[in-house]
C-alpha cells in the first residue's frame, strides 16, 4: 500500500495479524513523520504488523532476547527501492503486545510507529540527553494526530 502521490515517501504496509488497525492512518502518520524529519519523497519505508508469536521469533533471532516486544526497527538505508527510492528499512509492530502497554491501542500503535521510525533515522534513547530529544520528536508527531 502506498500512502499517496509522488510528493510523499512510499509507505508499504504488511498486516499479518488479526487485530483491526487503521492502516491508512498509520501510513499517513509514517509519511508525516518522515517528511517532518527531512526525509523527502524519494524514500520508501516498510511497516509490518505481526502476531506476538512472529514478533517473539524476530526478537529472539535478531536481538537475542526471549519473548515478544512491541516494536523492532531494522535500518537498511539503501538506494534502489521501489521506483529507485531510498529504502529506509522496516518497522515491525505487534499490536497484541501494544495492547498490553496501553488500553488506547490506536494511540500506542501511533507512538510505536513514530518511535520505530525515529530509530531508523538514527535517534536513540540510551543516554538521558538522547532520550529527551527523541521523546520530544515523538511527541511532535504523536500529539498532532487526533485520537
C-alpha positions as CSV (number, residue, x, y, z in Angstrom):
1,X,0.0,0.0,0.0
2,X,1.3,3.4,-0.9
3,X,0.4,6.5,1.1
4,X,-0.4,8.6,-1.9
5,X,1.0,10.7,-4.7
6,X,4.7,11.1,-5.6
7,X,5.2,14.1,-3.2
8,X,5.3,11.8,-0.2
9,X,7.5,8.9,0.8
10,X,6.3,5.4,-0.1
11,X,4.9,3.6,2.9
12,X,4.5,-0.2,2.3
13,X,2.2,-1.8,4.9
14,X,2.0,-5.5,5.6
15,X,-0.6,-6.6,8.1
16,X,0.0,-10.2,9.1
17,X,-2.2,-10.3,12.3
18,X,-5.9,-10.2,13.0
19,X,-6.5,-7.1,15.2
20,X,-8.3,-4.2,13.5
21,X,-5.9,-1.3,12.8
22,X,-6.1,1.9,10.9
23,X,-3.6,1.1,8.1
24,X,-4.3,4.2,6.1
25,X,-4.0,6.5,9.1
26,X,-0.8,4.8,10.3
27,X,0.7,5.1,6.8
28,X,-0.2,8.8,6.7
29,X,1.5,9.3,10.1
30,X,4.6,7.5,8.9
31,X,4.7,9.8,5.9
32,X,4.2,12.9,8.0
33,X,7.0,11.8,10.4
34,X,9.4,11.1,7.6
35,X,8.7,14.5,5.9
36,X,9.0,16.3,9.2
37,X,12.4,14.7,9.8
38,X,13.6,15.9,6.5
39,X,13.3,12.7,4.5
40,X,11.9,13.6,1.2
41,X,9.5,11.9,-1.2
42,X,12.3,9.8,-2.7
43,X,12.2,7.4,0.3
44,X,10.5,4.1,1.0
45,X,9.6,2.6,4.4
46,X,8.2,-0.9,5.2
47,X,5.8,-1.2,8.1
48,X,4.6,-4.6,9.3
49,X,2.0,-5.5,11.8
50,X,2.6,-9.0,13.1
51,X,1.4,-11.5,15.7
52,X,3.0,-11.8,19.1
53,X,4.4,-15.2,18.0
54,X,6.1,-13.8,14.9
55,X,7.4,-10.9,17.0
56,X,8.8,-13.3,19.6
57,X,10.7,-15.2,16.8
58,X,12.1,-11.9,15.4
59,X,13.1,-10.7,18.8
60,X,14.9,-13.9,19.6
61,X,16.6,-14.1,16.2
62,X,17.8,-10.6,15.9
63,X,18.1,-9.3,19.4
64,X,18.8,-12.5,21.3
65,X,16.1,-11.8,23.7
66,X,13.2,-14.2,24.5
67,X,9.5,-13.3,24.2
68,X,7.8,-10.7,22.0
69,X,8.4,-7.0,22.2
70,X,6.2,-4.2,20.9
71,X,8.3,-2.7,18.1
72,X,11.5,-3.5,16.2
73,X,13.3,-1.4,13.6
74,X,15.7,-2.7,11.0
75,X,17.6,0.0,9.2
76,X,18.6,-0.6,5.6
77,X,19.2,2.9,4.1
78,X,19.9,1.5,0.6
79,X,19.3,3.1,-2.7
80,X,17.1,1.5,-5.4
81,X,13.9,0.5,-3.7
82,X,10.6,0.8,-5.5
83,X,10.9,3.3,-8.3
84,X,14.6,4.0,-7.4
85,X,13.7,5.3,-3.9
86,X,15.9,5.3,-0.9
87,X,14.9,2.2,1.2
88,X,15.0,3.3,4.9
89,X,14.2,-0.1,6.4
90,X,11.5,-1.9,8.3
91,X,9.4,-1.0,11.3
92,X,7.7,-4.1,12.8
93,X,4.9,-3.7,15.4
94,X,3.0,-6.3,17.4
95,X,-0.5,-4.8,18.1
96,X,-1.3,-7.6,20.6
97,X,1.8,-6.6,22.7
98,X,1.0,-2.9,22.2
99,X,-2.5,-3.5,23.7
100,X,-0.8,-4.7,26.9
101,X,1.1,-1.4,27.1
102,X,-1.9,1.0,26.7
103,X,-5.6,0.4,26.7
104,X,-5.8,3.0,23.9
105,X,-4.3,0.7,21.3
106,X,-4.5,3.1,18.4
107,X,-2.6,5.7,20.4
108,X,0.0,3.1,21.3
109,X,0.4,2.0,17.7
110,X,1.0,5.6,16.6
111,X,3.6,6.0,19.3
112,X,5.4,2.8,18.4
113,X,5.3,3.6,14.7
114,X,6.9,7.0,15.3
115,X,9.4,5.5,17.8
116,X,10.4,2.9,15.3
117,X,10.9,5.4,12.5
118,X,13.0,7.7,14.7
119,X,15.2,4.7,15.5
120,X,15.6,4.1,11.7
121,X,16.7,7.7,11.3
122,X,19.4,7.4,13.9
123,X,17.7,8.6,17.1
124,X,18.4,6.6,20.3
125,X,17.5,6.8,24.0
126,X,20.4,5.1,25.7
127,X,21.6,8.4,27.3
128,X,19.4,10.9,29.1
129,X,20.1,13.7,26.6
130,X,19.4,11.5,23.6
131,X,16.2,10.2,25.3
132,X,14.9,13.7,25.9
133,X,15.5,14.7,22.3
134,X,13.9,11.5,21.0
135,X,10.9,11.8,23.2
136,X,10.4,15.4,22.1
137,X,10.5,14.4,18.5
138,X,8.0,11.5,19.2
139,X,5.6,13.9,20.9
140,X,5.7,16.3,18.0
141,X,4.2,13.6,15.7
142,X,2.1,11.6,18.0
143,X,0.3,14.6,19.6
144,X,-0.5,16.1,16.2
145,X,-2.7,13.1,15.3
146,X,-6.3,13.2,16.6
147,X,-7.3,10.3,18.8
